[in-house]
Amino acid sequence: IGEAPDGYVQGEETEYKLGDEYISRALPQVSKYHEDRTTIEEFISKLTTNADTIEMYDPEGNLIQIEDNANNIIGTNMTLKLIKGSQTLKIKIIVTGDINGDGKLTSADISGVTNHRLGLKVLEGAYLKAADANYDGNITAADKSKIVNVRLNLLKDF
């Protein structure tokens, strides 16, 4: 149905396939220096797809009216839905470091990583993948450190 847009990685693949669950490595809005972060409009404009219809859903499953919300930023656990004829492909979005789904990198995300590591609130699914800031498959102090450094503008990106 399509290919992953530049800058978005889905595992080792750059092509969507039925059964795939995630598009990862979208970048969060961090500060005034990152205001250009991934908006719905930008995300969709980078898609290469032969889908007849492209839809976006918020984490609660509500359809986002793209034309009314094009400048809203992409958040973790939003769903991209590509439709071509009778084929439908749903893919969850992962914004690195955004573990609460608002598309921004805030102190709440940093606290969420800490709470996960302490077992106080376990992250699952897309939110767990968003917490893996160094992409090694584990949530460790290194992930928290990287999220903090990006949040403080000590690192530009993940």
Contacts in CASP RR format, 6 or more apart in sequence:
PFRMAT RR
TARGET T0000
AUTHOR 0000-0000-0000
METHOD contacts of the structure
MODEL  1
IGEAPDGYVQGEETEYKLGDEYISRALPQVSKYHEDRTTIEEFISKLTTN
ADTIEMYDPEGNLIQIEDNANNIIGTNMTLKLIKGSQTLKIKIIVTGDIN
GDGKLTSADISGVTNHRLGLKVLEGAYLKAADANYDGNITAADKSKIVNV
RLNLLKDF
1 16 0 8 1.000
1 18 0 8 1.000
1 49 0 8 1.000
1 50 0 8 1.000
1 51 0 8 1.000
1 82 0 8 1.000
1 84 0 8 1.000
1 87 0 8 1.000
1 89 0 8 1.000
2 15 0 8 1.000
2 16 0 8 1.000
2 47 0 8 1.000
2 48 0 8 1.000
2 49 0 8 1.000
2 50 0 8 1.000
2 51 0 8 1.000
2 82 0 8 1.000
3 14 0 8 1.000
3 15 0 8 1.000
3 16 0 8 1.000
3 47 0 8 1.000
3 48 0 8 1.000
3 49 0 8 1.000
4 10 0 8 1.000
4 13 0 8 1.000
4 14 0 8 1.000
4 15 0 8 1.000
4 16 0 8 1.000
4 23 0 8 1.000
5 43 0 8 1.000
5 46 0 8 1.000
5 47 0 8 1.000
5 48 0 8 1.000
6 46 0 8 1.000
7 25 0 8 1.000
7 46 0 8 1.000
8 23 0 8 1.000
8 24 0 8 1.000
8 25 0 8 1.000
8 26 0 8 1.000
8 43 0 8 1.000
8 46 0 8 1.000
9 23 0 8 1.000
9 24 0 8 1.000
9 25 0 8 1.000
10 16 0 8 1.000
10 20 0 8 1.000
10 22 0 8 1.000
10 23 0 8 1.000
10 24 0 8 1.000
10 91 0 8 1.000
11 24 0 8 1.000
13 20 0 8 1.000
16 23 0 8 1.000
16 49 0 8 1.000
16 82 0 8 1.000
16 89 0 8 1.000
16 91 0 8 1.000
18 87 0 8 1.000
18 89 0 8 1.000
19 89 0 8 1.000
20 89 0 8 1.000
20 91 0 8 1.000
21 91 0 8 1.000
21 92 0 8 1.000
22 91 0 8 1.000
22 92 0 8 1.000
22 93 0 8 1.000
22 94 0 8 1.000
22 126 0 8 1.000
22 129 0 8 1.000
23 80 0 8 1.000
23 91 0 8 1.000
23 92 0 8 1.000
23 93 0 8 1.000
23 94 0 8 1.000
24 94 0 8 1.000
24 96 0 8 1.000
24 129 0 8 1.000
25 94 0 8 1.000
25 96 0 8 1.000
25 135 0 8 1.000
25 158 0 8 1.000
26 38 0 8 1.000
26 43 0 8 1.000
26 74 0 8 1.000
26 75 0 8 1.000
26 93 0 8 1.000
26 94 0 8 1.000
26 95 0 8 1.000
26 96 0 8 1.000
27 34 0 8 1.000
27 37 0 8 1.000
27 38 0 8 1.000
27 95 0 8 1.000
27 96 0 8 1.000
27 157 0 8 1.000
27 158 0 8 1.000
28 34 0 8 1.000
28 37 0 8 1.000
28 38 0 8 1.000
28 73 0 8 1.000
28 75 0 8 1.000
28 95 0 8 1.000
28 96 0 8 1.000
28 97 0 8 1.000
28 98 0 8 1.000
28 103 0 8 1.000
28 104 0 8 1.000
28 105 0 8 1.000
29 35 0 8 1.000
29 37 0 8 1.000
29 73 0 8 1.000
29 103 0 8 1.000
29 104 0 8 1.000
29 105 0 8 1.000
30 37 0 8 1.000
30 104 0 8 1.000
30 105 0 8 1.000
30 150 0 8 1.000
30 151 0 8 1.000
30 153 0 8 1.000
31 153 0 8 1.000
33 153 0 8 1.000
37 73 0 8 1.000
37 103 0 8 1.000
38 73 0 8 1.000
38 74 0 8 1.000
38 95 0 8 1.000
39 70 0 8 1.000
39 71 0 8 1.000
39 72 0 8 1.000
39 73 0 8 1.000
39 74 0 8 1.000
40 56 0 8 1.000
40 64 0 8 1.000
40 66 0 8 1.000
40 69 0 8 1.000
40 70 0 8 1.000
40 71 0 8 1.000
40 72 0 8 1.000
40 73 0 8 1.000
40 74 0 8 1.000
41 66 0 8 1.000
41 70 0 8 1.000
41 71 0 8 1.000
43 74 0 8 1.000
43 80 0 8 1.000
43 93 0 8 1.000
44 54 0 8 1.000
44 56 0 8 1.000
44 66 0 8 1.000
47 54 0 8 1.000
49 82 0 8 1.000
50 84 0 8 1.000
51 82 0 8 1.000
51 83 0 8 1.000
51 84 0 8 1.000
51 89 0 8 1.000
52 83 0 8 1.000
52 84 0 8 1.000
52 85 0 8 1.000
53 81 0 8 1.000
53 82 0 8 1.000
53 83 0 8 1.000
53 84 0 8 1.000
54 66 0 8 1.000
54 80 0 8 1.000
54 81 0 8 1.000
54 82 0 8 1.000
54 83 0 8 1.000
55 63 0 8 1.000
55 64 0 8 1.000
55 66 0 8 1.000
55 80 0 8 1.000
55 81 0 8 1.000
55 83 0 8 1.000
56 63 0 8 1.000
56 64 0 8 1.000
56 66 0 8 1.000
56 78 0 8 1.000
56 79 0 8 1.000
56 80 0 8 1.000
56 81 0 8 1.000
57 63 0 8 1.000
57 64 0 8 1.000
57 78 0 8 1.000
57 79 0 8 1.000
57 81 0 8 1.000
58 64 0 8 1.000
58 78 0 8 1.000
59 75 0 8 1.000
59 76 0 8 1.000
59 77 0 8 1.000
59 78 0 8 1.000
59 79 0 8 1.000
59 101 0 8 1.000
61 79 0 8 1.000
64 72 0 8 1.000
64 78 0 8 1.000
73 103 0 8 1.000
73 104 0 8 1.000
74 93 0 8 1.000
74 95 0 8 1.000
74 103 0 8 1.000
75 93 0 8 1.000
75 95 0 8 1.000
75 98 0 8 1.000
75 101 0 8 1.000
75 102 0 8 1.000
75 103 0 8 1.000
76 93 0 8 1.000
76 94 0 8 1.000
76 95 0 8 1.000
76 97 0 8 1.000
76 98 0 8 1.000
76 99 0 8 1.000
76 100 0 8 1.000
76 101 0 8 1.000
76 103 0 8 1.000
76 126 0 8 1.000
76 127 0 8 1.000
76 130 0 8 1.000
77 92 0 8 1.000
77 93 0 8 1.000
77 94 0 8 1.000
77 101 0 8 1.000
77 125 0 8 1.000
77 126 0 8 1.000
77 127 0 8 1.000
78 92 0 8 1.000
78 93 0 8 1.000
78 101 0 8 1.000
79 90 0 8 1.000
79 91 0 8 1.000
79 92 0 8 1.000
79 93 0 8 1.000
80 90 0 8 1.000
80 91 0 8 1.000
80 92 0 8 1.000
80 93 0 8 1.000
81 88 0 8 1.000
81 89 0 8 1.000
81 90 0 8 1.000
81 91 0 8 1.000
82 88 0 8 1.000
82 89 0 8 1.000
82 91 0 8 1.000
83 89 0 8 1.000
92 125 0 8 1.000
92 126 0 8 1.000
93 126 0 8 1.000
94 126 0 8 1.000
94 129 0 8 1.000
94 130 0 8 1.000
95 101 0 8 1.000
95 103 0 8 1.000
95 130 0 8 1.000
96 130 0 8 1.000
96 133 0 8 1.000
96 158 0 8 1.000
97 105 0 8 1.000
97 109 0 8 1.000
97 130 0 8 1.000
97 131 0 8 1.000
97 133 0 8 1.000
97 147 0 8 1.000
97 150 0 8 1.000
97 158 0 8 1.000
98 104 0 8 1.000
98 105 0 8 1.000
98 109 0 8 1.000
98 130 0 8 1.000
99 109 0 8 1.000
99 112 0 8 1.000
99 113 0 8 1.000
99 116 0 8 1.000
99 123 0 8 1.000
99 127 0 8 1.000
99 130 0 8 1.000
99 131 0 8 1.000
100 106 0 8 1.000
100 108 0 8 1.000
100 109 0 8 1.000
100 112 0 8 1.000
100 127 0 8 1.000
101 127 0 8 1.000
101 130 0 8 1.000
105 147 0 8 1.000
105 150 0 8 1.000
105 151 0 8 1.000
106 151 0 8 1.000
107 151 0 8 1.000
109 147 0 8 1.000
109 151 0 8 1.000
110 144 0 8 1.000
110 147 0 8 1.000
110 148 0 8 1.000
110 151 0 8 1.000
112 121 0 8 1.000
112 123 0 8 1.000
112 131 0 8 1.000
113 131 0 8 1.000
113 139 0 8 1.000
113 143 0 8 1.000
113 144 0 8 1.000
113 147 0 8 1.000
114 144 0 8 1.000
115 121 0 8 1.000
116 122 0 8 1.000
116 123 0 8 1.000
116 128 0 8 1.000
116 131 0 8 1.000
116 139 0 8 1.000
117 139 0 8 1.000
117 140 0 8 1.000
117 141 0 8 1.000
117 144 0 8 1.000
123 130 0 8 1.000
123 131 0 8 1.000
123 139 0 8 1.000
128 139 0 8 1.000
131 139 0 8 1.000
131 143 0 8 1.000
131 147 0 8 1.000
132 138 0 8 1.000
132 139 0 8 1.000
132 143 0 8 1.000
133 142 0 8 1.000
133 143 0 8 1.000
133 144 0 8 1.000
133 146 0 8 1.000
133 147 0 8 1.000
133 150 0 8 1.000
133 158 0 8 1.000
134 142 0 8 1.000
134 143 0 8 1.000
134 146 0 8 1.000
134 158 0 8 1.000
135 158 0 8 1.000
136 142 0 8 1.000
146 155 0 8 1.000
146 158 0 8 1.000
149 155 0 8 1.000
150 156 0 8 1.000
150 157 0 8 1.000
150 158 0 8 1.000
END
